[in-house]
């Protein structure tokens, strides 16, 4: 048994940035926009504030990336040439990585888990070395003593150890990309849930129709910022969408502008009732009326929407009132930045005609309500209640018709997802083979506000 993996290759090429980093570069990597109504009545009332965090465009400056791929080589990888598809996706990724990036390959099956290579810098020689070992990958005979979930857990633990044992970690982004194309009835999700300290994003990919989507979904939920994607649900031997799913993942990892992004909001002359920020970790400090959301990495031009629901107390006189203070912090490479002066949200408390919510607030509220309904429909379908599940989807479809007057991209995407789901929740067979995976990919995408491939659903 290997006790540690302290053989990560040192990077000889420095990531593309030079000289001293200006205060603007450190301070300007995240833009925060506050969106709300400008007025509120003097009576006690509920008030919504939407915060939009956006990763800045930083040019060529980027962090190096350390990726561990975890590949399923169980016997099902033979079916529809899934192993060949994994090899093609790996070769695509190898070509996209540069000498400042590093890659390690781990394989798992019910027979064994193997680290096929240490973290190697992606210079030409190492690219050739990893491409050769990828070409040489073969499926393994399955063991009847170990479940597929056990194999996934072992592969995940090995990948975590590769990253946690690194010697060279300055100005680096770490991630795990795990592909699964097999499952069995003995798989126990509790085995995966008990994997401790998933402290890096884990991007999971279900390949084909035969994999345990619940296991992959829960792995991503336990990781900070991971996504569950689905590829090749049509089982077409001659083509694959796994490379597309890999490319979407890489597009983000290669453009991380900040790490460990945290947003703290503090109520002023108000009470925070609810903060909706997907399933990112939230920490409340009730003594000072504040709440912190931990987002992890943010990509270039990537957005995070946060909906804050406040309770405003009654006031006696018309006045301009502060209701919220907003702070944020992050790491930019080896630099730490914290906004010292808070952004302050003010509103006018006065007798006024009902002011409409800003369109962005209305759209975000509709998105949150739709995702809640999709979760409820998925829960119903999991218990075989397909009429109830479809009724909930229709209810969400009807709600979206009244949100905006003109077509809007995010609303149209929600309509597409609901359209697919109502077809995928017609029967047990369709739901089991396609529907649940599609629904969970939709949920993880919205929970993380990050793209996930859903699979060619129907």
Protein Blocks (a to p, Z undefined) as FASTA:
>chain_A
ZZbdckbccdfbdcddehjddfklmmmmpccdddddfbdcfbdcddddddddddddebja
ccdddddddddfbfklmggolmmmmmmmmmmmmmmpcfkbccddddddfkbccdfbdcdd
fbfklmmmmmmmmmmpccddddfkbcfklmmmmmmmmmmmmmmmpmblghpacddddddf
bdcfkbcfklmmmpghiabdcddddehjbdcfklmmmmmmmpghiacddehklopakbcf
klmmmmmmmmmmmmcfbghiacddddehiacfbdcehjadcdddfknopacddebjadeh
iacdddddddddddfbdcdddfbdcdddddehjaccddfbdcdddddddddddddddfkl
mmmmmmmmmmmmmmmmmmmmmnopaklmmmmmmmmmmmmmmmpmbdcfklmmmmmmmmmm
mmmmmbmklmmmmmmmmmmmmmmmmmnopacdebjfZZ
